[in-house]
Amino acid sequence: MLQLFLFFILHAQWVLGNTEKIIFLAPSNLEVPVEHPTLEDLQLEALSPQHWSLRTHIGAEFPTTASKYGQPSWYLLHNLQEGQRYEVRICWAATQPTSFRLETYDLSTVFETPDLITSLAQFSESRQPDLLDAESQKPSVARPEKKSKHTPKGASSTLLLQIFAAADYYTMNKTLMNDVPPVFVDIILDPYIYNVFPRSLLPTAVYIIILAIGGWHLAKYISVLVKGIGHGRSDPEKKKT
C-alpha cells in the first residue's frame, strides 16, 4: 500500500491554463427539420456526448461599442439528454490573454431574436465551403475519429452555443494591436452524473479517494513504527531501575 501511495504522489502533474465554463440543463426534445434549409447547412462544428471534445482556433477581437464582449462564434450542441445537466468548458493557454463569454440558446430563441439570428447568419456565411480554404490548415478535433459536423435527424435535444472572445492584453506591438491572432482552444462538453457530479471529474475523485486511503494506511504504519521505537527506548531504562 505504501508503494502504491508513493507511485501516485510521484506521478501527479500540474496542468497550467485558463478555463471558462457554462452550466445548463438540456431542453426538451425538438423535431429537427430534415428538409433544406437545415441546421447542417449552417456549417457549424458540433459537440455531443459521443463527440465531446473539439480542438480549434477561435477568432478574437478587442471589445468595441458594437460588440462589447468581443467576436462571437457559434457551435451546435446536439443529441443531449432531455433534462440532464451539462457544462461546456473552453480551455486556452495562459500565453494568449483572452476573455471568453459563453451563452447557450434554444433554437426558437435564436430564430425569434433579430440580433442573435443576424450574428448566427454572419458566422455561418464565414463558414461556407468556398470561404473555408484556410480551414484545412487549422488543427482538427482533438480526437479525429470523433469529429462531428452532422446534425441529428428527427426529435433531439439541441442547443446553440455562442462564444465571445475578447483580446485581453496591451502591447507596443502595433501588429498585435491591429490584428488579433486566433486563440487556440479546447471546447469540452461534459455531462453531469445524476445531475450532481461532472463526468470528467470522476477520475479525479477516484484519485483523491486512493490518496486518502493510502494516507490513512501510511499514517497508521508511521504510528506503529513510532510506538515501536518508543517502547524500544523505554526497555533499557526499565532494566537499569
Phi, psi and omega per residue, in radians:
M1 nan -0.671 3.116
L2 -1.084 -0.733 3.137
Q3 -1.111 -0.686 3.125
L4 -1.128 -0.714 3.128
F5 -1.093 -0.802 3.131
L6 -1.137 -0.582 3.118
F7 -1.071 -0.814 -3.119
F8 -1.185 -0.613 3.118
I9 -1.146 -0.783 -3.074
L10 -1.238 -0.443 -3.088
H11 -1.761 0.138 3.083
A12 -1.252 2.453 -3.102
Q13 -2.297 2.596 3.069
W14 -1.658 2.475 3.086
V15 -2.010 2.093 -3.097
L16 -1.797 2.383 3.126
G17 2.847 -3.121 3.137
N18 -2.014 2.608 -3.112
T19 -2.460 2.398 2.981
E20 -2.265 2.555 -3.080
K21 -2.585 2.886 3.031
I22 -2.416 2.429 -3.136
I23 -1.951 2.392 -3.085
F24 -2.677 2.884 3.022
L25 -1.800 2.382 3.122
A26 -1.128 2.369 -3.121
P27 -1.314 3.116 3.105
S28 -1.149 2.692 3.093
N29 -1.084 2.431 -3.110
L30 -2.257 2.426 3.121
E31 -1.267 1.981 -3.116
V32 -1.532 2.235 -3.117
P33 -1.111 2.487 3.131
V34 -1.832 -0.116 3.106
E35 -1.706 2.596 -3.119
H36 -1.225 2.506 0.007
P37 -1.387 2.461 3.139
T38 -2.055 3.068 3.101
L39 -1.100 -0.531 3.140
E40 -1.134 -0.488 3.130
D41 -1.182 -0.293 3.122
L42 -1.275 -0.269 3.130
Q43 1.058 0.641 3.125
L44 -1.555 2.460 2.991
E45 -1.270 2.475 -2.971
A46 -2.082 2.623 3.028
L47 -2.182 2.517 3.085
S48 -2.611 2.951 3.097
P49 -1.015 -0.433 3.123
Q50 -1.527 -0.502 -3.139
H51 -2.174 1.347 -2.848
W52 -1.700 -0.067 -3.060
S53 -2.258 2.311 -3.125
L54 -2.329 2.198 3.082
R55 -1.977 2.140 -3.020
T56 -2.785 -3.126 2.994
H57 -1.831 2.480 3.082
I58 -2.087 2.309 3.094
G59 -1.207 2.440 3.142
A60 -2.311 2.798 3.088
E61 -2.694 2.859 3.056
F62 -1.273 2.515 3.138
P63 -1.001 2.482 3.108
T64 -2.261 3.046 3.103
T65 -1.103 -0.649 -3.129
A66 -1.316 -0.535 -3.125
S67 -2.407 1.529 -3.031
K68 -1.278 -0.260 3.113
Y69 -1.773 0.066 3.135
G70 1.770 -2.826 -3.067
Q71 -1.460 2.255 -3.138
P72 -1.531 2.502 2.996
S73 -2.273 2.669 -3.065
W74 -2.153 2.512 3.115
Y75 -2.474 2.778 -3.107
L76 -1.876 2.301 3.026
L77 -1.964 2.023 -3.055
H78 -2.393 3.044 -3.079
N79 0.994 0.559 3.091
L80 -1.357 2.793 3.088
Q81 -1.659 2.107 -3.061
E82 -0.923 2.255 3.091
G83 1.457 -0.103 -3.130
Q84 -1.470 2.562 3.116
R85 -1.477 2.383 3.108
Y86 -2.338 2.850 2.904
E87 -2.379 2.552 3.035
V88 -1.984 2.210 3.121
R89 -2.006 2.517 3.002
I90 -2.131 2.213 -3.071
C91 -2.096 2.401 3.136
W92 -2.572 2.827 -3.075
A93 -1.278 2.534 3.119
A94 -1.171 -0.260 3.129
T95 -1.336 -0.138 3.075
Q96 -2.085 1.479 -3.085
P97 -1.072 1.979 -3.078
T98 -2.523 2.494 3.050
S99 -1.851 2.129 -3.113
F100 -1.906 2.583 3.045
R101 -2.360 2.226 -3.090
L102 -1.984 2.380 3.082
E103 -2.393 2.487 3.041
T104 -2.053 2.496 -3.118
Y105 -2.407 2.494 2.968
D106 -1.362 2.854 -2.997
L107 -1.071 -0.728 -3.090
S108 -1.123 -0.657 3.129
T109 -1.097 -0.743 -3.135
V110 -1.153 -0.814 -3.060
F111 -1.249 -0.309 -3.138
E112 -1.758 -0.028 -3.128
T113 -1.963 1.984 -3.055
P114 -0.964 -0.774 -3.101
D115 -1.106 -0.699 -3.111
L116 -1.239 -0.787 -3.109
I117 -1.177 -0.555 3.080
T118 -1.176 -0.780 3.115
S119 -1.088 -0.750 3.126
L120 -1.118 -0.728 -3.129
A121 -1.131 -0.717 3.133
Q122 -1.138 -0.726 3.116
F123 -1.181 -0.661 3.137
S124 -1.111 -0.692 3.118
E125 -1.084 -0.640 3.130
S126 -1.269 -0.253 -3.130
R127 -1.716 -0.006 -3.094
Q128 -1.139 2.615 -3.027
P129 -0.924 -0.678 -3.082
D130 -1.265 -0.179 3.116
L131 -1.964 0.228 -3.041
L132 -1.969 0.479 3.141
D133 -1.098 -0.635 -3.115
A134 -1.289 -0.277 -3.098
E135 -1.114 -0.490 -3.122
S136 -1.150 -0.325 3.127
Q137 -1.557 -0.119 -3.096
K138 -1.515 2.697 3.092
P139 -1.072 2.542 3.124
S140 -1.530 -3.073 3.110
V141 -1.018 2.584 -3.088
A142 -0.960 -0.565 3.087
R143 -2.138 1.665 -3.008
P144 -0.942 -0.620 -3.090
E145 -1.231 -0.156 -3.105
K146 -1.903 0.156 -3.110
K147 -1.141 2.397 -3.076
S148 -2.470 2.073 3.017
K149 -2.070 0.135 -3.093
H150 -1.689 2.395 3.141
T151 -1.602 2.775 -3.080
P152 -1.255 2.736 3.037
K153 -1.860 2.405 3.120
G154 1.450 -2.748 -3.088
A155 -1.227 2.314 -3.133
S156 -2.774 2.606 3.025
S157 -1.517 1.965 -2.973
T158 -2.328 2.488 3.066
L159 -2.373 2.750 2.993
L160 -1.864 2.317 -3.120
L161 -1.864 2.189 3.089
Q162 -1.934 2.218 -3.134
I163 -2.087 2.121 3.034
F164 -1.679 2.384 3.115
A165 -2.215 2.022 -3.133
A166 -2.045 2.226 3.091
A167 -1.066 2.352 -3.035
D168 -2.207 1.000 -3.133
Y169 -2.673 2.913 2.998
Y170 -2.405 2.357 -3.112
T171 -2.533 2.728 3.072
M172 -1.373 -0.138 3.095
N173 -1.300 1.894 -3.078
K174 -1.145 -0.542 3.127
T175 -1.092 -0.795 3.130
L176 -1.198 -0.508 3.127
M177 -1.335 -0.545 -3.122
N178 -1.567 -0.498 -3.082
D179 -2.327 1.664 -3.100
V180 -1.272 2.172 -3.127
P181 -1.258 2.646 3.072
P182 -1.050 2.640 -3.104
V183 -1.764 2.250 3.127
F184 -1.429 2.089 -2.992
V185 -2.368 2.818 2.891
D186 -2.003 2.234 3.067
I187 -1.932 2.210 -3.004
I188 -2.237 2.251 3.019
L189 -1.725 2.106 -3.005
D190 -2.190 1.920 3.080
P191 -1.312 2.658 3.095
Y192 -1.633 2.393 3.072
I193 -1.396 2.101 -3.075
Y194 0.965 0.509 3.126
N195 1.028 0.405 -3.086
V196 -2.160 -0.749 -2.923
F197 -2.205 2.172 3.120
P198 -1.078 2.383 -3.098
R199 -1.056 -0.617 -3.092
S200 -1.195 -0.341 -3.140
L201 -1.534 -0.059 -3.133
L202 -1.043 -0.826 3.087
P203 -1.045 -0.627 3.113
T204 -1.142 -0.712 3.126
A205 -1.115 -0.744 3.099
V206 -1.092 -0.718 3.129
Y207 -1.062 -0.764 -3.140
I208 -1.140 -0.704 3.130
I209 -1.106 -0.738 3.117
I210 -1.103 -0.719 3.109
L211 -1.113 -0.700 -3.139
A212 -1.133 -0.786 3.123
I213 -1.136 -0.768 3.113
G214 -1.100 -0.685 3.103
G215 -1.126 -0.681 3.129
W216 -1.123 -0.762 3.121
H217 -1.188 -0.640 3.116
L218 -1.150 -0.748 3.116
A219 -1.106 -0.687 3.105
K220 -1.120 -0.717 3.133
Y221 -1.122 -0.762 3.140
I222 -1.136 -0.690 3.132
S223 -1.072 -0.782 3.118
V224 -1.123 -0.688 -3.140
L225 -1.128 -0.756 3.136
V226 -1.142 -0.701 3.113
K227 -1.118 -0.696 3.121
G228 -1.098 -0.708 3.109
I229 -1.146 -0.677 3.124
G230 -1.119 -0.744 3.120
H231 -1.161 -0.636 3.138
G232 -1.120 -0.590 3.133
R233 -1.371 -0.509 -3.100
S234 -1.373 -0.415 -3.108
D235 -1.118 -0.830 3.101
P236 -1.050 -0.618 3.130
E237 -1.158 -0.628 3.125
K238 -1.181 -0.658 -3.130
K239 -1.178 -0.632 3.120
K240 -1.135 -0.689 -3.123
T241 -1.293 nan nan
